[in-house]
Amino acid sequence: MKNIAVFGGTFNPFHNGHKRLISEASKAIHFDRIIIIPSKIPPHKEAEFLASEPDRIRMIDMSIADNNISCEDICISDIELKREGKSYTIDTLKELKKQYPNHEYRLYFIMGSDMLLCFKEWYKFREILSICTLVCLSRCDRDTSELELYADELSKLGGEVIIVPSEPLEISSTEIRKAIDKKDFEKLTCYLDEKVVKYILERNLYID
């Protein structure tokens, strides 16, 4: 059986924090494939200053081009970009389940700790638990304890959650866009791949 990991988000833009999540998860669990899925209209938050779909895909592609993550097969899917309306995780997982049947593949969904702690608010969260295993990256020891309690609650509902301890790397897409507007290049290269910084500046993305 092969392990397929799904990592979704607005990725506006895709930054080093996103890459860290994938890297740490793939160290803990062997993934045969990681599918990165940018959302069209995120259901959980307002998408301010949203870059175009081709721009967001291009920035993801540049960020993962060096492929220094311990998974040889990393791809980007436009499955949610082609769908009308909000990007609900359950709809995406159902489509992927058709492509990767249960008897051949096991689906994982990678997320940060903030996403897990509000998971019961997700649309059809129980059905999500029936389709995939959640892989959550914790950011500190105290964080891990809270997440494990929450994971235990979800397990009682029939779900499976794997908590992966990780070094904290707090990066906010909003802060990145502020740094772009202020042309704070030193901060940007800490947050983003240098190729992405160059791309953003050349195309004047996120400039108010």
QUIQUIGI-V957631 format. One record per residue. RES is the residue in one letter. D_CENTER is the distance of its C-alpha to the mean C-alpha in Angstrom with 1 decimal. Layout:
BEGIN
res	d_center
RES	D_CENTER
RES	D_CENTER
END
This chain:
BEGIN
res	d_center
M	23.2
K	20.1
N	16.6
I	13.8
A	10.2
V	7.7
F	3.9
G	4.1
G	4.9
T	8.2
F	7.7
N	11.3
P	11.5
F	8.9
H	10.3
N	11.3
G	9.4
H	6.1
K	8.5
R	10.1
L	7.5
I	7.7
S	11.3
E	12.3
A	11.0
S	12.9
K	15.9
A	16.2
I	15.9
H	17.2
F	14.9
D	17.0
R	14.2
I	10.5
I	9.5
I	6.9
I	7.6
P	8.2
S	9.9
K	13.6
I	14.5
P	12.1
P	14.2
H	13.5
K	14.5
E	16.6
A	15.2
E	17.8
F	18.7
L	16.3
A	16.7
S	17.9
E	15.8
P	17.6
D	16.9
R	13.2
I	13.2
R	15.8
M	14.0
I	11.0
D	13.9
M	15.8
S	13.2
I	13.0
A	16.6
D	18.1
N	16.1
N	16.9
I	14.4
S	16.3
C	15.5
E	17.7
D	16.1
I	12.8
C	12.7
I	11.4
S	12.3
D	13.8
I	14.4
E	13.3
L	14.9
K	18.1
R	18.2
E	20.3
G	19.4
K	16.4
S	13.2
Y	13.6
T	11.4
I	14.8
D	16.1
T	13.4
L	13.9
K	17.6
E	17.6
L	15.9
K	18.3
K	21.1
Q	20.0
Y	19.5
P	22.3
N	22.3
H	25.3
E	23.6
Y	19.9
R	17.8
L	14.4
Y	11.7
F	8.5
I	6.3
M	5.9
G	7.8
S	11.5
D	11.9
M	10.0
L	12.1
L	15.2
C	15.1
F	14.2
K	17.8
E	17.6
W	15.2
Y	17.1
K	18.8
F	16.9
R	19.7
E	19.3
I	15.6
L	17.0
S	19.7
I	17.4
C	14.8
T	14.5
L	11.9
V	10.8
C	10.5
L	10.9
S	14.0
R	15.3
C	19.1
D	21.8
R	22.4
D	18.8
T	18.9
S	22.1
E	20.8
L	17.7
E	20.1
L	22.3
Y	19.7
A	18.6
D	22.4
E	22.7
L	20.1
S	21.9
K	25.1
L	23.7
G	23.1
G	19.5
E	18.3
V	15.9
I	15.6
I	15.3
V	14.7
P	16.5
S	15.1
E	16.8
P	15.7
L	14.2
E	14.2
I	13.1
S	13.2
S	12.7
T	16.0
E	17.7
I	16.7
R	18.3
K	21.3
A	21.7
I	21.8
D	24.3
K	26.4
K	26.1
D	25.2
F	24.5
E	24.7
K	21.9
L	19.8
T	20.2
C	18.9
Y	15.6
L	15.2
D	16.5
E	20.1
K	19.9
V	17.3
V	19.7
K	22.6
Y	21.0
I	20.2
L	23.8
E	25.4
R	24.1
N	24.5
L	21.0
Y	20.4
I	24.1
D	25.7
END
